[in-house]
Amino acid sequence: MSFLKVETNIPLSEINDSFFIESTDILAKTLNKSPSEISVFVNADQPMIFGGSQEPAAIVVLQSVGGISPNNNKNHSAALFPLISKHLKVQENRISIAFNAVEPHDAGVNGKTFIQ
């Protein structure tokens, strides 16, 4: 189970489906997971100030059971910053990504936690 959550002030109408497809493919590779284990969603049209400016920006959270570590996060960053910049037209210096490791007992699917 892995989630990429993007909060942005970019209008939803400007975000193409290819962002979701490419994000899923990239994260499947960097997290070493099946694409069926990846969820990507964008909360667009958000009022946002980033670094004192209302220019296009994105605040991103990658949460995952497994695949989050100091070394892995370097690979996630290297893949995600250019991808978000390309698809959302946000300069890389206006993107912030938080990486959250989720313990298996703190996540569930199909009515069970990941350790059941």
N, C-alpha and C positions, 0 to 999 in steps of 0.2 A: 504494500500500500504506500503510494507516494502521491503527494499533491503539490502542484505548482499553482500558487495563488498570486495573481497580479492585480494590484490596485493602480489605476492610472486616470489621468485627466483627459486622455485621448477619447474622442467619441467612439462609441461601439461601431458605428457605421464605417469607421476607417480601419477596423481590425478584420482582416481576412481569415477565412477558415484555414488557410495554409499555416498560420501561426500555431494553431492548435495541433495540427498534424505534425509539423516539424518539431514543435516542443516535445510532443510525446515521443517521437523517434529519438531525439537527442537525449532526453532523460532516460529512456530505456537503455541506451548505450552507457551513459555516464553512471547510472545507478546499478547497472547490470541486472535489469529486471525486464520482464515481458511488457510490451506496450499495454496489455490488458490490466496491468497493475498500476498504471499511471493515470492520474486525473489532472486536467489543466482547466482552470477557469480564470476569467478576466472580469473584474468589476470596473467597468469603464465609466466615463463621464463623471468622475468623482471630483468635487472641489478639492484642490490640493495646492499647497505651497511647499516647494522643495528648495532648500537653500535660499529662501527669501524671494523666490520667483514663481510665477504661475505658468511658466513655459512648460512644454510637454515633459512629463516625469512619470516614473513608475517605481512603486514600492512593491517588492516581490518577496514571497516566503516560499521556500522549498521545505516541505516536511516529508519525512520518510522513515519507515521501519527498515533500517539497514541502509547503507550507502552514504551516510552522512558522517564525515570525519574531516579533520584538518587537511589531509592529503586529497581526499575525494572532492572536497569543496573547491579546491583550486581548479579541478577539471570542470566541475559544474559552472563555476564562474566564467572560465574561459569559453565555455559553450553558450551559456545563457546571455551574457552581456551583449555580444554581437547579434544574437538572434532577436532579442527584444529590441535592440536599436534598429535593426533592419525592418522588422515587421510593424513596430509601433511608432517608428520615426522619432525615437527618443534618444538623445545623445547619451553615450555611456556614462558620462559624469553626472547624469540626472537619473540614474538607476541605482537603487539600493536593494541588495538581496540579503535576507536572513535565512540561515540554514538551521533547521530544527530536527534533531534526531528524536524519533518517537520510539519509546520502548514497546515491545510487543504486547505487554499487558495493558498498555494505555491506548490501544487501537482495536477496533472491531470491524468485522464484516460478516454478513449473513447470520447475524444474531449471536456471534461468538467473538471473543478476543483472539488475537493471533497466537496465544499460547494454549488455547483450549484444543 
